[in-house]
Amino acid sequence: MLADGLIADEAGAIRCWWPGDDPAYRRYHDEEWGHPVTDDRRLFEKICLEGFQSGLSWLTILRKRERFRAAFAGFDLEKVAAFGESDIARLLGDAGIVRHRGKIVSTINNAACALEMKREFGSLAAYFWRFEPKPDERPARFTKAELRAASQTPASTRLSKDLKKRGWTFVGPTTCYAFMQAMGLVNDHLEGCHCREPLLAERKAFTPPV
C-alpha cells in the first residue's frame, strides 16, 4: 500500500499525487519540477508564470505556456522590458494567455527590474540562489498534509520582501515558494516518489552560481 500522497501509474512508477493522470503534468513533475535551474530566461519565465497562476491552477498555465512564450518574446528580458502600450493591448487581446492587465504590466515591470538585478549580481541565477534555505531552516522531508499546508516558508518570505524592495510585483511569499519548489531551490518531492532520490543526488553535485 502506497503512503499518503503517492500514486502509481500504469507502468508502476510512483510519484507525488498532484500530477494525477494528466500526461503533460506528469512530464512536468518528472522532468522539470525540482531540478536545479541556473538559466536566467527560465528563471524569469517561471517567476512570471507563477504570478499569472495566482488564483488559477498551475496546469492551466502549463497548458498555455507555449502561447505565453510566443506572446512574451520568449521571456527575453530586454525585449519584454521594452514592451509598451501597443504590446499591452496586443496581450490583452490574446485569448491564448491569461488576459489580466495587472499581471501583464507586472511582467513588463519585472523585466526591467530583472535587468537591474543582472547588472548588480551578474545573473538572475546568482541572485535567486542566495535564497536557497539552509538545511536547518526546513524539514528534510514532508508528508502530503504538511506540503499542502506549507504555502510559504521563511526563505520564500525573505525572497518576496527583497524582490518587492527592488520594485518587483506579483511576487508574494506563496508565489516565491512555488517558484523555489519548481526551480530546485528546495526538493519537495515526497519520500517514495521516484524523482526524490535522483534530485537529491543532482543537487549534491550542483554548484550554485555566485
N, C-alpha and C positions, 0 to 999 in steps of 0.2 A: 504493500500500500504506500502510495506516494505521500510525502509530507505536505502539509497545507501550503498552498501557493505554488506547487509544482504540477505540471501537466506533461503527459507523454503523447507524442504524435504517432502517426500510423507506422513509422519506422522504428518506434521505440525511443526516439531522442527525448530526453527530459529537459524541460526548460521552465522558466518563470511563467506564471499563469497569464500575464497580461497580453501577450500577443494573440491568445486564443488560437483559432484555426485559420486566421487570415494569412495567406502565403506572403504577402508583402510585409506584413507586420512581423512575421516570423523571421524573414530575412533581415529586417532592421534590427530585431533583437539579437540575432546570431552574429551578424556581420558588422554592425556599427555600434550599437549601444554599449558603452563602457570601454571601448577601445581608446587608448590614449591618442589624442589628436594634437598636432602642432601646426597644421596648415591654417594660415590666417583666414583664408577665404571660407573654409569650412567652419571655423570658429565663429566668424561674423555671421555667416548664414544661419548657423544653428541658434545663436542667441536672438537673432531677429525672428526666426520662425517660432521660437518659444514664446516670444512676445505676441505674435499673431495667434498662437494657440490658446492664449488666455481666454477662458470661457468656453473653449471647444475641446474636442479630443485630439490627441496627437495623431491618431490615424487619419482624421480629416485633413490635417496639414500634410501628412506624409503622402496622401493621395494627390495633393495639389503641388507637391514640392517641385516637380519639373516645370510646372507653369510659373511658380514663384521665381525659379531660377531664370527663366526666359524674361519675365516681366521686370526683374531687378538686375538685369545685365550680369547674370552670373554671380551676383553679390560682390562685384568688383568695387572696392572701397571708393576709389576716385570717381568712377562713373556714377555710383549711387549718390555720393556727396554732391555731385553737380546737378542732380535732378531738380527741376523747377516746377512751376505751376502746371505747365503743359503735361509734364510727366505724372504729376499727381492726378490730373484729370484723366489721363490715359489709364492709370492704375485703378481709379475708381470705376472705370467702365469695363474692367477686365473681369468677367464672370469666372475665370479660372483660378482666381486668388480670393483671399478674404478682403472684401471691399470695405475696409474700416479706415476712414480718413486719419484718425488719430494714430493708428498703427503704421500707416503708410508714411505719414510725416515723421513719426518717430524713427523709422528705419533710415530715412534720409538724414535726419539729425544725428543718429548714432553712427552713421558712416563718417560724418565729419569729425565726430568725437574720436572715432577709432583711428583716423589718420593722425590726429594729435597724439594719441597714445602710441602709435607706431614710432613717431618721431622721438618720443620720450624713452620708450623701452626697447626700441629696435624691432619689435614684432608684437602682435597681439598675443601670441603664444607665451612669450616671456612675461607679459603682464598677467594673463589668466592663471598660469601655473603657479604664480606666487600664492594663490589662494587655495591650493590643494591642502585639505585638512591634515593635521598631524595625526599619527596613529592613535594617540591617546585622546583625541577630540571626539571620536565617534566609535560606536561598537564595531568589532571586526566583522560581524555578520548580523543580518536582520531576519526576523520572521516576516511572514506576509503582513500580519497585522501591524507590526512596527513600521514596515516600509510604507504601507498605505497611510499611516498616521504621520510619518516624517515628511511633511510638506516643505519644511525649511530646516536649516541647520545653522549653528553659529558661523560656519565658514561661508555659507551662502548669504547670510545676513551681512557679513563683512564685505563680501564682493558686491552685493547690492548697494550698500551705503557708499562704497568707494566709486562705483560706476555713476551713481546719481550725483555725487560730488563733482564728477568730471563732465556732467551735463547729459548723460545718457537718460533715456526714458523707457518706460515699459520693461524695467529690469528689477522687479520686486524680488524678495528673497525666495519665493516659490519658483519663479521663473529661473532664477540663478541656480537653484538646486537641481531643477530638471536639466539645465544646461550642463552642470557639473557631472551628473549621472551619465548623460549621453556622451560627453567628450572625454570620459575616462578619468576625471579628477577624483572620482570615487568609483568603487566597484560594488554596485548594489544588486548584482545577480544573486539570487537566493542560493544558499548552500544546497547542493544536489543538482542545480542547473548545470547542464553540460558546458556552459560558457564560463562558469565562475573560475575554475582552477586554471584553464589556459590564460584567462585575463590576469590572474594574479601573477603568473609567470611572465606575461607580456609586460606588466607594469614593473616587475622586478628588474627586467632587462632594459627598461626605458629610462632615458636620462632627460629630465625636464629641461626645457630651454631656459637660458639665462640671458 
